[in-house]
Amino acid sequence: MEMKIVQARLPEGLILELENLVKIGHYSNKSEVLREALRDLILKKSVGILKSNSNSVKEIRKVRQKLSKEKFDLGKINRLAD
């Protein structure tokens, strides 16, 4: 997957927190922190606009798969909710 560069202005406090997450080893770099935060935000906002029907869990899984291009087994994660 091709990554593109996006510039953003952030308050110093957020930058310090972001750097701390990398420093303590939760993430390998700042880009990884931002990608995960954006995926979580998009998922959170998407859940609120999905049509409410009997397949809502499937719809949420589709959104998560669309957002995630990371190399982990999304199927295993989805089965945890079953």
Backbone torsions as a table, in degrees:
resi	resn	phi	psi	omega
1	MET	NA	131.1	178.5
2	GLU	-78.4	129.9	177.3
3	MET	-99.0	139.8	176.2
4	LYS	-112.5	154.0	-179.3
5	ILE	-90.7	134.1	177.0
6	VAL	-127.8	131.5	177.4
7	GLN	-98.9	142.3	178.3
8	ALA	-144.2	143.9	174.8
9	ARG	-95.6	127.2	-178.4
10	LEU	-127.5	147.6	174.9
11	PRO	-66.1	151.7	-176.0
12	GLU	-56.9	-36.2	-180.0
13	GLY	-61.1	-41.2	177.6
14	LEU	-67.1	-39.2	179.3
15	ILE	-63.4	-42.0	178.6
16	LEU	-62.8	-41.8	178.2
17	GLU	-65.3	-41.4	179.1
18	LEU	-61.3	-47.7	179.4
19	GLU	-64.0	-34.4	179.1
20	ASN	-66.4	-38.8	177.6
21	LEU	-60.9	-36.1	176.8
22	VAL	-72.5	-44.7	-176.8
23	LYS	-59.8	-41.0	-177.8
24	ILE	-83.9	-0.2	171.0
25	GLY	93.1	8.5	177.0
26	HIS	-69.8	-28.6	-179.0
27	TYR	-137.9	155.4	-179.1
28	SER	-83.7	-23.3	178.1
29	ASN	-160.8	170.4	-176.5
30	LYS	-66.3	-34.8	179.2
31	SER	-61.4	-39.4	179.1
32	GLU	-62.4	-40.7	178.5
33	VAL	-61.5	-47.9	-177.8
34	LEU	-65.9	-40.0	178.5
35	ARG	-61.8	-45.6	-179.9
36	GLU	-64.4	-42.0	179.8
37	ALA	-62.1	-41.1	179.1
38	LEU	-68.5	-40.8	176.9
39	ARG	-60.5	-44.3	179.3
40	ASP	-62.2	-42.5	179.5
41	LEU	-64.1	-45.6	-179.8
42	ILE	-63.7	-42.3	177.9
43	LEU	-61.6	-46.6	-179.9
44	LYS	-58.8	-44.9	-179.7
45	LYS	-70.7	-34.8	179.8
46	SER	-67.8	-38.5	-179.4
47	VAL	-59.1	-38.0	-179.8
48	GLY	-68.6	-19.9	-177.8
49	ILE	-108.9	-2.1	177.9
50	LEU	-69.9	142.9	176.5
51	LYS	-63.8	137.4	179.7
52	SER	-83.2	110.7	177.1
53	ASN	-149.6	-177.1	-176.3
54	SER	-69.3	-12.2	-179.2
55	ASN	-105.4	23.8	-175.7
56	SER	-61.6	-35.4	178.3
57	VAL	-63.3	-42.2	177.8
58	LYS	-62.9	-40.2	179.4
59	GLU	-63.1	-42.6	178.7
60	ILE	-63.9	-41.0	178.0
61	ARG	-62.3	-39.2	177.5
62	LYS	-62.2	-43.3	179.0
63	VAL	-62.8	-44.5	179.8
64	ARG	-61.4	-42.2	179.8
65	GLN	-65.8	-38.8	179.3
66	LYS	-63.6	-39.7	-177.5
67	LEU	-76.3	-27.4	-171.4
68	SER	-99.4	122.6	172.9
69	LYS	-119.3	12.7	-179.8
70	GLU	-71.9	166.2	-177.0
71	LYS	-100.7	70.7	171.9
72	PHE	-140.5	162.6	-174.9
73	ASP	-82.5	98.2	-179.6
74	LEU	-65.7	-29.6	177.7
75	GLY	-60.0	-43.7	177.9
76	LYS	-61.8	-42.7	-179.7
77	ILE	-64.5	-43.4	179.7
78	ASN	-63.6	-36.3	-179.3
79	ARG	-68.8	-21.5	177.5
80	LEU	-62.1	-28.9	-179.4
81	ALA	-82.7	-14.1	-178.4
82	ASP	-74.3	NA	NA
